[in-house]
Amino acid sequence: MHEQTNVLFYFLIYLAAMVVVVPIAKRLGLGVVLGYLIAGLALGPNGFGLAENTSSISTLAELGVVLMLFTIGLELDAKKLWDMRHRVFTFGALQMAVCGGVFYAVTQFFGLSQLPALVLGLALALSSTAVAVQIMNDKNLMGTEAGRSVFGVLLFQDMAAIPLIIVIGILAPSEGAAHFNALNAIGAVIAVIVAGRYLIRYLLRWIAQNGSRELFVGAALLLVIAVMELMIKVGVSAGLGAFLAGVLLASSEYRHELEADLNPFRGLFLGLFFITIGSSMDIPLLFAQWPKILGLLIAYMVLKFILLYIVAAIVRINVRERLTFALLLGQGGEFAFVVGSLAVSGQLFTSEQGAWLNLIVALSLAASPLLIKAYDFVQARFLTGKEDTAEMDTDMHHSPVIIAGFGRFGQIIGRLLLSAGIKPTVLDHDSSLIDSMRQFGFKVYFGDAARLDLLEVAGAQHAKILVVAVDDKDTNLKIVEMAQRHFPHLQIIARAYDVRHYYDLRKLGVTVAERELFEGSLRLGRQCLQMMGVDSYEAREFADSFRDKNYELLHMNENLDRDNTKEFAATVRKNREELERQLTVEIKAPKVGYEWQEALKRAADERL
C-alpha cells in the first residue's frame, strides 16, 4: 500500500509540473519538449528533489514511446510504407550510414575501442521522433518535401534502433536481464502479426458494436500494453511489437478512432518520458565540466547538421528545404538514452561515459526547438519578409466555396470561380507559395486543411462546397474523411492522383472527382490526332467517346480489391484492352473510320 501511495504521489507531482511549467515554456516559444525537460530538472535530485524515477514511473514513461511508435504504425499501412520505400530505406539508410560512420570514426579516434565506438556512433546518429514530429505538426510541415523526407528517415531510425537494442542485449547482456532467445522473439513477432491480421480487427469490431466509447478506449490501451508486455517478456524492444500492431491496423476502419483515442495518452506519457530524462540529468557533472560539455554539444550538433545537409544534397532535396531537413533531424534521439542505458548495464560504457551521453543528447533535445525558432525568425525577417506567414489567419472571409490546396491544380479552379464573381476561401500550408500568390493579388490563408479547427475557422459549417485540391493522396483522403464526419452537408469535389486514389475517393462517397492529368492529357491527345490529319470535329468526338467509355469501365470496377495487386493489375489491363477494342470498332465504322484510316495512312506515307 505504501508503494502504491508513493507512486501516486510522484505521479501527482509530475502532472502538476506538466500543468505549470509546460504552458509557460510554450508561451515563451521554447517548445513543449523543452518545457518537459525543464520540469524534470526542477523535480529531480539536482533541483528541488521533489520526485524520483521509481520503476513504476519509468514503465509509464516507456509507455509513451511505445504509444508513439504504435500511432506512427497506424499512419503507415503496407501500401503507404511501400509508396514511401524510397524515402524510408534510401534516405534513412544513407543518413544512418553517413552519420553513424563519421561518429564511429571520430569516437574511435578519441580512444574508444571498436564495439563501444560503433554503438556510440549509431546512437548519436539517431534523431528524436518525438521532437521532430511535434515540431512538424506544430508548423504544418508534414506535407512538405522536407517533412515527408524527415518522416521517412525517422521511421527508418525507429526500425533500425530495434535491432540495435537487441544486438547490444546479446553482445553485452545486462546483469539480471532475461536471456534473449531468438526463437521466442520470432514467435512473439509472428504472434503479433497473426493477431493483428486475423484477431484484433474482429475484436475491435465486436467492441464497437456492443460497447461504449470508454470501452473502446480501454481496448486500445489493452492492445498496446499487452503487446508491450509480450515483447518485454521475450527480451525484445516493446516498440517493435507496437509498431507492427499499428501497421497491421493501419488499413482497418478503426485506424482514425484508435489514433484519436490514444493521442491524449501518448502525449501525457511521452511528456512523462521527457520529464524522467530531465530529472536524471547529471547537473553536478554539467557544472563541473560545462566548458567541455558545451564544446562537445556544439561540435556534435554542427557536425550532424553538416552531415545531414550533405545527405539532403545527395538525395536531391530542394535547396530551400535542406536547412529545414537538417535542423529537424539535428538533435539526438530518445532511443539514444535506451542504448546508453543498456551499454552501461552491459559494461560497454562506463557510468561516466553514459552520463556524458545522456547530457549531450538531452541538451541537444533542449536546443533543437530553440534553433528552429531562431531559424523561423531569420526566415521571416530576412527571407520571406513576412513574419505573420507562419501564423494561422482567424479573420477569414467566409465563402460558399472552400479550396484546400492552392497549387497548380487549385489555382485554376480558384481563377475560374473568381472570374465568375465567386470569391473562394483558400487554404494552403506552404508559406512561400502564399507569399507568391499574394504578389499576384490572391488572398490565400495559411494553415493545414487536415486540421478540424482550421476548417471550422474557414467557415465549413456554413459553406456549400469543399474543393480538395491537395496533391498528397493520404492528406487528401484525410481531409475528405474529416469533412464528411464533421460537416456532412458539404458537397465535396476532389482531386484524384491516379486510378487507385480515384477509387478510394469513390469508396468514401465522393461523387465528383477528377484525375489531375486526365483532361489535360486528353486535350493533348486530341491535338495529336489533328496533327496526324484527323478532322478537328472527329478528334473531339473520339476523345469524348474515350472519356465516356473510360469512366464507364472505371465505375464497373469500383468494388475491386485494390490491395490485391495482381488482381488489380490484371483488371486494369483487361479494361484497357476492352477500351481499345471498343474504340477500334468505332474507328472502323463506316464514314468516320474510312476517313480516319485514310488520313492516318496518308500522314504515315508522307513521313516515310
Secondary structure, DSSP 8 states (H G I E B T S, - for coil): -HHHHHHHHHHHHHHHHHHHHHHHHHHTTS-HHHHHHHHHHHHSTTTT------HHHHHHHHHHHHHHHHHHHHT--HHHHHHTHIIIIIIHHHHHHHHHHHHHHHHHHTT--HHHHHHHHHHHH---HHHHHHHHHHTT-TTSHHHHHHHHHHHHHHHHHHHHHHHHHHHS--TT-----HHHHHHHHHHHHHHHHHTHHHHHHHHHHHS-HHHHHHHHHHHHHHHHHHHHHTTS-HHHHHHHHHHHHTTSTTHHHHHHHHHHHHHHHHHHHHHHHHHHS-HHHHHHSHHHHHHHHHHHHHHHHHHHHHHHHHTT--HHHHHHHHHHT-S--HHHHHHHHHHHHTTSS-HHHHHHHHHHHHHHHHHHHHHHHHHHHHIIIIIIS-GGGGS---S----SEEEE--SHHHHHHHHHHHHTT---EEEE--HHHHHHHHHTT--EEES-TTSHHHHHHTTTTT-SEEEE--S-HHHHHHHHHHHHHH-TT-EEEEEESSHHHHHHHHHTT--EEEETTHHHHHHHHHHHHHHTT--HHHHHHHHHHHHHHHHHHHHHTTT--TT-HHHHHHHHHHHHHHHHHHHHHHHTSTTHHHHHHHHHHHHHHHH-
